[in-house]
């Protein structure tokens, strides 16, 4: 993976204390103990720069975009479109017309399933997903398959939580008309071999959507290098605000897709007889968008571009390795998701102790983790567990925090004797 | 006692480890399915009602220590009680779990179930403790739909 930038001198150690100072929420106690925030897979914390951008927008620039001739509206429009350009650069899209603002990954996938899927899928066609998708990359496809009479096919995963590539090759056939897979699994942390998945699909002219919600906080994503057709991600998991996300779509595909929602801004001319739709990307942005969210997401991108991503990646690898090693030594503990290539997620189960009890006791030690099915019930079924406890890391986590997590897990074992 | 010790009292840990009345019931004439969509916990409650009295009650399912212990204690408490008394107890337990004072009258009814009172300090866990109770309520009402905590 490439570095976001090379600002810091290579080899210089990653200054996590300085990074943590950028995130005001981290400096607090929970249950009388320092917060150890390991629920980044659910949502990440926000740097002061993002909080300031939201504050500045509402204090100085708030106005509706693409409508007013007055100064404030022009200023808000410029800030909104500048953020679009930042995000284009962030994922290296060819054009800012390929950057569609949506509420989040879920809406991005629903947009593609309903707009592309309902227009171009027909009875008998097949849509391929994997067995480790988040519900948001399962249910939209089930819905459109039901609507058009298409069939949903699922690539199985092995006991490590890796896609079985031979099975994927076997699933591809003349009826395959769409492939939608995750880039990084939210429940298992698996880094999916998306390049190979895309190459095989493209050999059959089948478009591929990647769910990038868990990838963008950890990896440098380049949509042109990936050669994916759609890429969906959420702002709030990449240190930006909630309620804003991005759909990247290849321009040629977006051009031939009908609008997802009707309303203001997505039109060029409306009469009661016929409506002419606006050009990209506005065709897909009906109604007043989340202007503050877009501007805040732009600030998050600026923040990430200011980090040395080689150092960030090395730091995160160390955190994951330290946690994996320490947890592997706990006898009644089983790590769920042991893929060779992983990013920032450690899911586990304890014999005789349910994930919710683990979560409650960890919280009393100041440690925030996710306990449950992680919106991936089929993954839980695959591993025969009702739920897991998931620690998910960000670059602002420290080695000491991993040690707190480990001690807290020993406390759980003590409570349950 | 810390909040955590209050939550995971010995009695609760014991019911979690060796749940009472944990079995399917072949001659049940009422059955309730309970489901917590937030966490995936589920419980099935079996009842044999005769003349408005709970002659036998059992449960099965999967969930955390709090939900399992609550279900286990519930079956022990409800066996032999009338439907009306079961409804009464449900109300008292619900008030206790949500931290509403039940008064002397409520405390007297609750008896042993008072060990569950620590739950009210953990709002995220109230639904774990109340799942079995919602389920038995639905079973008594003869509802066909699964009970949920939502």
Interface residues (C-beta under 8 A of the other chain):
Chain A: X352 X353 X354 X355 X356 X357 X360 X361 X364 X371 X372 X373 X377 X380 X386 X387 X415 X416 X417
Chain B: X2 X3 X4 X7 X8 X13 X17 X38 X39 X40 X41 X62 X63 X64 X65 X66 X122 X124 X125 X128
